[in-house]
């Protein structure tokens, strides 16, 4: 919305990618107010947004999915973003909606981010097919780790230029902007997810298969993602980290894009998207190796979805993206809910929201119940009571 | 006499490709098989691993196009022996569209035999005449233990499956054909086991003839699951140093059958059939203890010869059996599926394409029926 931000993109190195007709802007942003983004801008620009999307969709011979990228803590991304999500569901009900959402950390600079996030969560739970939550804190830690490695300067530890997942590639970026490194990580996530659709491989996986295999229950569609490797070493005499190490890394907390603890919670399903020269035997061997340490739901013990794409990312011989539907996200959501409650209890800042046409107090309580139910659903799956329905028997 | 083959889904197409490579490299003559220019149909989007999407949405949507393609192939052949489809059952297109198309083809060509080759890691087809099952796990083990391939790729796995399939789709002699290649190999007698042997003699014209194959193996509509054992399977380096003889090969096959082993290594030689017939190895297969009592032994087993050596192996033998060997894997698949269904996991993904919980229950009932039939053999 904000003209300033859009202007920067139009002057950047990738300006030729975006047609000016596809940009919709207003004078100012949403002032970190979900209600402004969702109700005010939503109503005002609804027709225009639908038109632009339709025009773009008509160019496609086969529209498979929409990727929505936004943050949860602000006003436009969060409010207008979720409005657009609802819109897409109405206009294109058969097209999958995959959302990449950046969640606020506790030290977020936006005071009202808990309100915005919880209000947006309700929409995401109801209207998205699949959500990939990312939090800034994890991104900061990954960036720190890479910088630490490159700063060490020990022989054998020098990172090969442009192979880190934080280095921008292809663009002539001379001056790195503050969030570039962190944003590149998310970009790599999206690149890896779409790699099977863009390149050939022995075991392809379409985007609709992600939603199909990883979402056993409609509302529980929040996936924990982790990327490896983070970088490649420049020194060729040092052998590349073994393939098996890559699999182990993918399940370590340091490579996750969201702070959560999947190993001590329950996996509902897991997808491994491999790129590069990896064979099915390597894949199976590693799954067998890692399975004992990863708790899976009783009804989905072999809940692994895998794909093999032959083209590795630039600068690497192979890479792995792991997407896990794990009940650990409920702790992340519980924390968010706590922060919401702290503000809501005092009715702090509420008047900014309620003064926006279309926003009512009921909206807050509904959003609160939505996230509480979600947390409850995840917890429920962890309890081991399985409805032990006996199998059907045939009369002989 | 020809068989029209139909490759469905990612798995089906990959296996089909390997199968035809083997077949065309085997027949050195001018009959190298090529796919017709228009003999394919693809769409940009898959079925998303959803059987319901494949069966209810994509199947009907593309029914006409696929039927046209099949009809064109059939018109080109002089006489249709049967239809051979290849697919996986775990995915969306292979299993969903595959079963839908099988249904349509059955309606269109009621007298043709339909053989479905399926790759397991759910469903079974009621409408096909026979279902030939390959399990990915087993083939993978064959790759690793017998063939010494350290980094097994999907192509390796597919090649093994294709080799096994190619071994049965060869022209063959039977006891009745008197030295000539049989025009319609299997007679009306219903044997339960079928064995092809290849020796190094003359090469010959390539014909596919599966009609008889099916009548012999599938004697009862409730028992349609076939499994395949092909020996030897080994790496090309060992091949140069190996010598085979028929008695040895047949003995191995027989024991593999009794002990339900899927490959040559690790056969449990301690398992034996209740009564052992001491005779030549070929007669070993005629042991009545191996077969169900309601079939006469002479009808239960037949042998086929083909003179063309298969894919570089001097001698190879294949056993196709309709037996209880698939019972355990089928049972475990049904158990896992039932667990998932009991928790209602993923069910919403299917209901949104028009499958109801009733349909799920129907499928489970059908499968339990099959398991029960095979258990009580």
Interface residues (C-beta under 8 A of the other chain):
Chain A: X61 X62 X64 X202 X203 X204 X206 X208 X209 X211 X212 X213 X215 X216 X217 X218 X268 X279 X280 X281 X282 X284 X297 X298 X299 X300 X301 X302 X305 X308 X386 X387 X388 X389 X391 X392 X393 X394 X396
Chain B: X10 X14 X43 X44 X45 X46 X48 X49 X50 X92 X140 X143 X144 X149 X150 X151 X152 X153 X154 X155 X157 X334 X335 X336 X338 X339 X340 X342 X343 X344 X345 X346 X348 X349 X361 X364 X365 X368 X369 X372 X376
